[in-house]
Amino acid sequence: MSPRRSDPWRHARRAAKVTAVGAGMAGAAVAAGVGLVVGQAKAARRVIPQAEAPPPRGDGVYGPRLPGKPITMAVLGDSSAAGYGVHRPRETPGAMLATGVSRRLRRPVRLHRFAVVGAMSTGLGPQVEAALEVRPDLAVILVGGNDVTHRLPTSTSVRHLVHAVRDLRAAGAEVVVGTCPDLGTIRPIKPPLRWLTRHWSRQLAAAQTMAVVEAGGWTVSLGDLLGPRFTAEPTRFFSWDHFHPSADGYAVAAAAMLPTMLAALGAAGERRLVLAPDESVRSLPQAAQEAARQPGTEVSRAQVAGRDRSPEGRWARLRRRSAWFGHPRSEEPETSVDAAVPLERSVPGGHDRD
């Protein structure tokens, strides 16, 4: 073979060798990055203790001496819905929310908690079945954190959440979903894993918003609602395990959700057509992305010129809530657990519990 004819083959072999070396280096870099993230995930699991005991139950009637038929409220979801990390029933999110609804509406509220520590969206089915037996007027769902930590596909998470919302809506319940919190705020999770979990959390929260609103529910974005406070006062807003919120942390989240729950309970019939000063209307995909970036944002269905949908998707109403247990958000009050303690409560069996 002449030198001239061999040159192209030599160049080809050289190019292939360089490409292989480059690909090998890139592969090694990716493998190193994956290895680092996996190592961080294992380290985070070692730092964050496993659940040792179930959280206290807050089931019962709140405001039993108030007039009117009790509002039946069901709480479903994971440890954030169950209130893992607190020690007294009155400190759980369900108890705080039931207290807030009872005080604001001057009605008794019968609370049933079906949330399970460690649950993912795939575990909502049995919780919904149990909730339907008590015929709830309002269902509150907090789920998504475990979906992120277990890397459950977003499509799977959303599918199970949609089934839950539709079944509850079909039974006549209003449904309010607190979307996936930003796990990037958790201190034991270090960069770059923290950045990845933040991205995954927001991605899931946006998908949850779109699915829930399409199914007829309401959403409240929790995001990094507690992030700045956790950073400033971790011993106050984190529980003992440095992963779940403390009573004060749950109170902040409950305060963000309460106005939407009250709006949902007053939403029988058509939604309001006149926007409040803190409201705006977007296509649902736009609203979902915006809410995922702005914690405390409520998203619900809307109409524009009598139409439910735009070319980009369903119309959605955004509202940035300013009520924090009766205080304007601009005041940034010190959220107190006492603000969510029931004035009067009875529990099955006739015995009051703290």
N, C-alpha and C positions, 0 to 999 in steps of 0.2 A: 504494500500500500504506500503510495507516495506521500511525502510530508504534507503537500498541499491538501490532499484529501483527508489526512488524519487530523488536521487542525480543527475542523468543526466538532469532531468527536471529543477532542481534548478540551475544547472550550465548554462543550456540553457537560462533560464529566466534572470540570472545575465548577461550573455553575451549580450542578447538582450537589457537589460536595459543600459549597458555600451555603446553599439553601438548607441542606440537611443540618449543617452546623448552626445556622441561624434559627431553624425550627427547634433544634435541640435546646439552644439557649433560651428561646421564648418558652418552650415547654417546661424547662427547668424553673424559669421565673414564675410561671403560672403555678407549677407544683409547689414551689416555695411559698407563694402567696396563699394557696389553699392550705398547705401545711400549717402556716401561721394562724389562719383563721380557725382551723380545726383545733389547734393547740389552745387558742384563746377560749374557744367554746368549752373545751374540757376543763380549763382552769376556772371559767365562770361557774360551771356546774359544781365544781368543788367548793367554791366560795359561797354559793347560794345554797343554803340548807334545804333538804327535802321537807315537805310538809309532815309535821309530826302528829297533829291532832286537828280535827275539824274545827272551823270557827264557831263561835256561839251562834245560836239561832235567835232570830228576832221575831219569829212568827207570832201573830196575835192581832188584837184589835187596838188601834191607836185612836185616841179621842173617843172612847166608848160612850161618854155622856153627851156627846154632841148630837144634834138632831139629824134625822134623815137616815136613809138606808146606807149601810156601809159600802164604800167603794172597794171592790176586791182587786188587789194588786198582786201580781206574780213577778218574782225576780228570777231570771234564768241566766245561765252562763258559767263562767269559770270562777277562779278564786277571787278575782276583783269584784264579782257580783256577790259572792258568798261572804266576803269581808275577812278573808284570811289575813292575820296579822294583828287583829284587835282582840280584846279579852272580854268585853261586855256586850251583850246583845244590842244595847242602845247605840253602840259605836259602829255597827255594821251599816253598809250603804243602804240596805233595804229599810232598816229602822229609821235612818235619817230621812230617806225619801218619803216613807209613809208618814212620818211626823210632819214634814213640810207640806205634803198634800193635805193632810188633815187640818193643819192650822190655817192654810191659805183658803181652803174651800169650806171650812167650818163644817166638815163632815167626818164621820168615823171612817177609818181605812182598815180593812182586814188584809194583813200581809201574809203571803205564802212564799217561802224561799225554796226554790228547786235547784239553784245553782250548785255545782259540784266543783270542789277544788281539783285542779288539774285537767278540767274538761277542755276539749277543743270544739270547734263548730260541728264536727262529726258526731259529737255526743249530745247535741241539742234535741234530737228526736225523742228520746225517753223523757226528757224534761218537759217538752211540749205536751206529750201525752198526759203526764201527771198534772200539768197546769190546766189543761182543758177540763179536767174533772171538777175544778173549783170555779169554772166559768168566769175568768177574770175580766174586769172592765179595762184594766191597763196591765200590759206586760212590759217589763224592762229587761233588756238583754245587754249584758256586757261580756264580750267574747272576742278572741283574736290573738291575745298575747301568746298563748300556748301554740296556736297555729304557726306563729312566726318562729318560735324557738324550736319547734319540731319540723319546720320547713314544709308544712302541709301546702300543697299547691293552692294558689289563690282561687282557682276555679272550683276546687273541691270545697274550700271554706265557704265561698259565696253560695254555692249550690245548697249546702245544708242550711245556711242562714236564711236563704230565700224560702225554703220549704217551711222553716219554723215561722217566719213572719206571715206567710200566706195562710198557714193553718190557724194561727192565732187570729188573724184578721177575719177569716171565714167564720170564726166562732163569735165575732162581734167585739173583739178586744182591740183597743188602740195599742200600738206597739212603738216603743221608743228604744232605739239602739244606741248605746255608747260605743262608737267605733274604736278600732284597735288603738291602744295607746302607743306612744313613741318609746319603744324599748331602748332607744339610744340614750335615754336619760338615766338608765340604770348604771350606777357607778362601777359595780364589779365587771361590767362589760367594757373592755378597752378597745381603742382603735387598733386595726381597721374594722374589727368585728362590730364595734359600735356604729360605724358609718353604714355598714351593710344592714344591721338590724333597723336602723332609722329608715333607710330606703325601703326595706321590706314592710315595715310597719305602716308607712305612709301609703305604699302601694295597696296594701290590704285595706286600709281605712277608706281610700277613695273607691275601691271596688265594692266595699260593703255599703257605702253611701248610695251609689248608683243602684245596687240591687234592692236595698231596703225601700228606697223611695219609689222605685218602680212597683214594688209589691204592696205599696200603700202605707208604709210605716214612716216614722220620723227618725232622723239621726242627729246626734250631737257629737261633734269631733272632740275627742279628748286629747289626742296628740301629745305634745309636751306641756300640757296644761300645768303640770306640777313640776316641770323641769327647773325653772328658775328658783322656785321655793325649795325644791329638793337640794339644789346646788348650794343655796345660801344656808339652809338649816336641815341638813340631812338627818340629824338625830331627832328632829321634830316631825318631819313629814315622811320619813321611812319608818317601817316597823323594825323589830329586832333583827330580822333576817336581811336587812338592807336591800330588799328586792320588792316586797309588797308595801303599799302605803300604810301609814299609821292611821289612827283615828282622825287626826287633823288632815292628813292627806286625803282620806276618803271624804271628809267633809267638804273639801274644795271641789272634788269631782261631783259630789252630790249637789252642791250649790249650782254648778254649771248645768246640770241636767234637769233640775227641778222646774225652771220656767217652761221648758219644752214639754214636760209631762203635764203641767197645768194647761198648756195650750192644746195638747192632744185630747185631754179630757173635755175641753170645751169645744172640740172640733166637730161635734155632731152636725151633720148637714154639710153645707158648702163651706169651703175655706173663705176667709176674708178676701175681698177683691181690692181693698185699699191698702197700700203698703205703708208700714210705719217708718219713721225716720231712719231706724237702724236696719231696714230690710232692703233687699234688692232681688231681682229675678235674673237668672242665668239659665242656659241650657243645663241639663242635669250633668253631663260630663264636665262642663266648666265648673259648676257648683261643687262637684265632688272633689276636684283637684284643689279648688280654693279652700274648701273646708278642711282638707287634709293638712294644708299649710297653716291654717288659722284655728287653733284650739278654741273651743267654746262656741263654735258656729253650728247653728241649727239648720238643717236642710229638710224641706218638705215639698209636697207637690204644689204646683201653681198653674194658673191659667193666664194667657195673654190674648186679649181680644177674643175671649171665648174658646180658645184652642188650648189643648193640653200639650201639644208638641210643636217644636220648631224643627227646621231641617236638620239641626244637629242633635236632636233628641228631645225628651220630655222637658217641659219647663219646670224649673225648681225655684223655690223661694229660699233665700239665705237670710238668716237673722243672726247677728252677733249679739248675743245676750249680755245684758249689763247687770242683771240682778244676781247678787251673791248673798242669799238669805236676807234680802231686804236692803242691801247696801249697793250704791252705785259702784261699778267696777273701778271707776276712776279713783275711788277712795282707797282701794286695795286694803280692806279691813283685815285684821287678824281673825282668821276664821276659827271660831270656837266650837268645840264639840257641844257645848251647852246650847248652842243655837239650834241643834238638831235633836235634843233630848226630848222625848215625849212628855207632855204634860200629864196625860193619863193614858194608861194602857192596860188592857186585860189580855190574858193568854188562856188558851184552852186548859181546862181543868180548874179554872177559877183562882189561880195563884199568880200574883204579880211577880215579875222577875226584873232584876236590875239589868 
